[in-house]
Amino acid sequence: MLYLRTKSGVEVDLVIERPGRSHVLVEIKSANRIHDNDLSALLGFSKDFKKPELFCWCNEHTGRISKGVTILPWAEGIKEVGL
């Protein structure tokens, strides 16, 4: 696992490499509600990977998908990616 940050300070919190499978990119937020603009860095970085799985782990109570990003409560997200 690693994270990425550009020179301008834009970052994605986790990049998970899985042999023979697509990368997982994770944005971690402490918010109780995620808005589309919270996903902009994650969506920007996704263009640099071949079909990555995109997640936002946060404090929302139920999972949902927005702009192709799976938004999950953090504990559920950890299980979802197999950590």
C-alpha positions, 0 to 999 in steps of 0.5 A, a space after each residue: 500500500 502507498 499514497 500519491 501526492 502531486 507537487 501541487 498537493 493533490 493526493 489520494 490516501 491509499 493505492 492498493 496493488 493486488 497481483 493479477 487484479 486492478 489497483 484500488 484507489 481509496 480516499 478516506 474522509 471523516 465526514 458523515 456525508 460525502 459530496 461529489 466535490 469530495 471525490 475530485 482528487 480520486 477521480 483525477 488520479 484514476 485516469 493514471 491507472 488501468 480500470 482501478 476500483 475507486 472507494 471513498 471510506 467515510 462515516 456515512 451509515 450506508 454504502 452507495 455509488 457516486 460518479 463510479 466511486 463506491 462510498 462505504 463506511 470505513 470498516 465496511 470498506 476495509 473488508 470490501 478490499 480484503 484488508 
